[in-house]
Amino acid sequence: MAKVCHSCGKGPAFGHSRSHSMVATKRRFDPNLQRVRIDDAGTPRRAYVCTRCLKAGKVTKAL
């Protein structure tokens, strides 16, 4: 399963790590995803949601 936010679709971003000598090596910026129980169309299920969407209230947590 891909590590993508269920609400906004945010996924990993890619860039470079720069050493002191400015040598570029590839790296990956992972979003802060949490696996939470959400209410998806009336049925509770577990999904990955980024913390920005959780804080903004874009998803409703299932009880």
Beta strands, then each sheet from edge to edge (+ up, - down):
strand 1: 13-18
strand 2: 24-29
strand 3: 33-40
strand 4: 43-50
sheet 1: 1+ 2-
sheet 2: 3+ 4-
end
